[in-house]
Amino acid sequence: MARAKRTPKNVANTIELFQNQILQGNCVDHMKALPAESVDCIFADPPYNLQLGGDLHRPNNSKVDAVDNDWDQFDSLKAYDAFTREWLGAARASLKPDGSIWLIGSYHNIFRLGYILQDMGFWILNDVIWRKSNPMPNFRGRRFTNAHETLIWAAKSEKSKYTFNYESMKNLNEDLQMRSDWYLPLCTGKERLKDDEGKKAHPTQKPESLLYRVLMASTKPGETILDPFFGTGTTGAVAKATGRNFIGIEMEDNYIEHATQRIDAVDPMNDNVLNIQTKREKPRIPFGTLIERGLLKPGVVLTDAKKRHSAKIHSDGTVIAMNRVESIKGSIHKVGAALQDAPSCNGWTFWHYADGKDMKPIDDLREKIRSELKA
């Protein structure tokens, strides 16, 4: 991986010059130097402005390793809002029209981030609750234990055709729709980077499992993810592992050193396990194509998997069936829905054909045609 660049190159006119590098310096300056509308996705973990007043101690009087770094200190909420508008404006200019952005924060800042995000014209898609399986206890006992952080996922505009890998998320969740509450552990153990003294290299290092879910949900292999608050490089490590490109921006030498070593050690996944095409991206194959190709013939009777319903194929690509009252003619989807008294039906998986002694979904024939188109 290329070493950090300290000065933005305003002469650059292609995003490839910045990919898979850590740019050292002010994130606003570097984002303004990027080609306009050139990145596919942004993951931003900005300062939370925790407003900590004094040290925090455990019941045994040991000091808690809290976030008290200079980069998290702001003179006022007004100053924090001005900072947010500046970097979000630069981020928006670098994002493609169909791109999306993820922001993460705590109750200290997430509501201000969301307000400013909407003011700028972003279109909020979801707020996601990261529920921590191992949160830090509330040592003073004066509030609820703060056991979650909030992510906001937003498209650049209401008209953006953003990426959402629905099937991949469903597969990750044991064939159930992925919900907006994610139960994941804090970054601990071997994943937690330490300095030479055994202390945390970064106080707010995010777990790779969180970034894995973010990138798998909203990006495609080969796309470019920008992280303007790169820290120790979680976004870069996960991007490299999953076949994405990254652009990291970071000010601190120490964080950059840890991030560089970490990313260099990542072994990328093979292309054959990354190139997953969603159903929406696959070529559209009308049902009539199966008849034209001779894979199904007019007069063939289709049934549902349990053989409760049947329909006969017509030469024009429609099917006809009988319900309790009348005959129904139409598409495989319309007839399937009518027979079940349902608002909709995926005819490709509902209807089955006889293949010898076996009954198979007609979707198998559609996939056969798609595979021939790829060859």
C-alpha angles and dihedrals in degrees: 000000000000118000120253118285114219100194126052114240105225091184093067115111102174130064092220089076090065102037119119094006135115111229112205120216142039111355094218093055093048095045090051088054093055118096110269116265093001107128125077100208140007127209111191126186098176126181109291096214090225093183093213114187110205132330123318119223135192122234089265088057094249114141119253114233094235132168105273100140122139092244089065095053122100128171094227144347087261090058091048091051091050090050090049094050091049098052095037090052091053090045092051091053091055095048121097117243090253094040129112138214134215122205124187128195148133131250088280094070115358096092091052090048092051093048093051091042091058092044088059094054101259115146113228112225102176143345109221124202114217101204109198116224090203108030124175110263122247099250099187094051093220099112141027114282106267098235103162147045127207128233122197117206114197139170119227090250142352089263096051116125092216125184120256117169095206096169093049092052091048091051091051088054098054094266094308125117110268110250128216094247112080119194105205134146127249118258105278142142119024092349092062107090116225133196126231090278093054094253125131111282089213126015096218104036108159122223117256090231089066094051091043090059093045094051095041090051101048111020140058130222111277095027124123124245120196121208111185093185098045100167111170093348110260091149092050094048094051092042092054093046093052099044098259129127122237139199114200126192119195137157103199120086092208094054092047091052092053092044093050094051091045096050094043088058094054117110108212120228118252119264092242092065095043103048099087116158117207120227092250091056096051119100113274111247115189117217088242089066089068089057093045090052092049093241089123125020131212110267095034112133118228124199137188118255093268094041093239093127133034137188135184122230118237125205093249093062097261126116129217128210141165124239125184093287114022147354117277124207128184144083122339088255098048095047093045091052093047093051090053096041086236129143091235143001136196098228092190093067098028098057121066133191131207115259101180106299093340129086114219132182114257086234086079089066092049090053089050090058092046091053090052090053090055094051 
